């Protein structure tokens, strides 16, 4: 019983440790407008040079895509922007994307966040808001 | 006494897995992108968990609802692992293999050798008397996705079983155990709180096992299934490194010795999707004539 309490206490401690970054600080934590614009450009470069997924963007206007991503990331992180592009279901219709494709985009985005010196805990706050898009993006 | 040949065999497996992966990369230059390979390695790093002590995908002590390996719902994942636990008076060595099919079904096999060292001599069994177990596991993911479902509290939920066959029926009977073969059933709920970089799991297990089955199943004191609780929490320090703790309650079926709760604190490092290692401090509690069996837990895993 003593070891059980000890272990539960330890788990409780781990639960209590993480610093909760709330919606108001994420935009600032990601470097504001300038930080997010840079992140979008670095991540887009990553997608377009990644042999696993670059074919997805063959038919895309990548300049328009960058502009839309900048508004979207800004809005998702709680910044003062409004994404005016298509909803996620419409934007990915007919692309037949897999979970592996989705995760490759996430990996390239994570690499871009590393490049932009965004802290790991901040990266996860942002990814937590992006992750549920899998339900609309992955159709295969 | 560490079985050197076993360790070497595992190393060979590790290199074979790494080698076949490199071969696959070279051999299929035109198959990137949409035409995914069967071993797609499409999951995110660490999201297959590691191999727990009985061979299922999970933490160290606890099976998780995650399906082992890096196959997505369109692919297959595979693992080989080797686990070594050095307690105060005992030693456990366990290699195993597991496969994850379409992020839905997991099949696993682990072999355990539990060396009683000098305790064997003290009990009249002989120095280094060793119990062996074959453990066959299956796990089915029912609902939820621990990674993508960040917009709901619903965890990923799986059900599983672990069928265990112990080779020391006579000794088990002598200490009051009722059977040398037994099957555990469990339901696991795993949730990644990504914004908090925290992975949590709660698993409920129906079991008759004495000391994970090493001392058989059922006993003179209690011979029915009982529900036991297992829980894990892992904090992600980085994409490659996690720190966590686990607790696992166990029934106390034998009158010869009280059996208590096991726990561990662990550090897992994921070099890449092909290699990971877990180092833990574990306390398995009282085992037969020795109180407070604690020590080091080391597990290496290779796969794709």
Boltz contact constraints between the chains, C-beta under 6 A:
constraints:
  - contact:
      token1: [A, 3]
      token2: [B, 261]
      max_distance: 6.0
  - contact:
      token1: [A, 3]
      token2: [B, 263]
      max_distance: 6.0
  - contact:
      token1: [A, 3]
      token2: [B, 283]
      max_distance: 6.0
  - contact:
      token1: [A, 4]
      token2: [B, 261]
      max_distance: 6.0
  - contact:
      token1: [A, 7]
      token2: [B, 247]
      max_distance: 6.0
  - contact:
      token1: [A, 7]
      token2: [B, 263]
      max_distance: 6.0
  - contact:
      token1: [A, 10]
      token2: [B, 245]
      max_distance: 6.0
  - contact:
      token1: [A, 11]
      token2: [B, 233]
      max_distance: 6.0
  - contact:
      token1: [A, 11]
      token2: [B, 245]
      max_distance: 6.0
  - contact:
      token1: [A, 14]
      token2: [B, 233]
      max_distance: 6.0
  - contact:
      token1: [A, 14]
      token2: [B, 235]
      max_distance: 6.0
  - contact:
      token1: [A, 18]
      token2: [B, 196]
      max_distance: 6.0
  - contact:
      token1: [A, 18]
      token2: [B, 197]
      max_distance: 6.0
  - contact:
      token1: [A, 18]
      token2: [B, 198]
      max_distance: 6.0
  - contact:
      token1: [A, 51]
      token2: [B, 32]
      max_distance: 6.0
  - contact:
      token1: [A, 52]
      token2: [B, 32]
      max_distance: 6.0
  - contact:
      token1: [A, 52]
      token2: [B, 33]
      max_distance: 6.0
  - contact:
      token1: [A, 55]
      token2: [B, 33]
      max_distance: 6.0
  - contact:
      token1: [A, 98]
      token2: [B, 74]
      max_distance: 6.0
  - contact:
      token1: [A, 99]
      token2: [B, 42]
      max_distance: 6.0
  - contact:
      token1: [A, 99]
      token2: [B, 72]
      max_distance: 6.0
  - contact:
      token1: [A, 99]
      token2: [B, 73]
      max_distance: 6.0
  - contact:
      token1: [A, 100]
      token2: [B, 36]
      max_distance: 6.0
  - contact:
      token1: [A, 100]
      token2: [B, 40]
      max_distance: 6.0
  - contact:
      token1: [A, 100]
      token2: [B, 42]
      max_distance: 6.0
  - contact:
      token1: [A, 100]
      token2: [B, 72]
      max_distance: 6.0
  - contact:
      token1: [A, 103]
      token2: [B, 42]
      max_distance: 6.0
  - contact:
      token1: [A, 103]
      token2: [B, 44]
      max_distance: 6.0
  - contact:
      token1: [A, 120]
      token2: [B, 238]
      max_distance: 6.0
  - contact:
      token1: [A, 121]
      token2: [B, 197]
      max_distance: 6.0
  - contact:
      token1: [A, 124]
      token2: [B, 194]
      max_distance: 6.0
  - contact:
      token1: [A, 124]
      token2: [B, 197]
      max_distance: 6.0
  - contact:
      token1: [A, 125]
      token2: [B, 195]
      max_distance: 6.0
  - contact:
      token1: [A, 127]
      token2: [B, 194]
      max_distance: 6.0
  - contact:
      token1: [A, 128]
      token2: [B, 150]
      max_distance: 6.0
  - contact:
      token1: [A, 128]
      token2: [B, 194]
      max_distance: 6.0
  - contact:
      token1: [A, 128]
      token2: [B, 195]
      max_distance: 6.0
  - contact:
      token1: [A, 131]
      token2: [B, 148]
      max_distance: 6.0
  - contact:
      token1: [A, 131]
      token2: [B, 150]
      max_distance: 6.0
  - contact:
      token1: [A, 132]
      token2: [B, 150]
      max_distance: 6.0
  - contact:
      token1: [A, 132]
      token2: [B, 151]
      max_distance: 6.0
  - contact:
      token1: [A, 134]
      token2: [B, 148]
      max_distance: 6.0
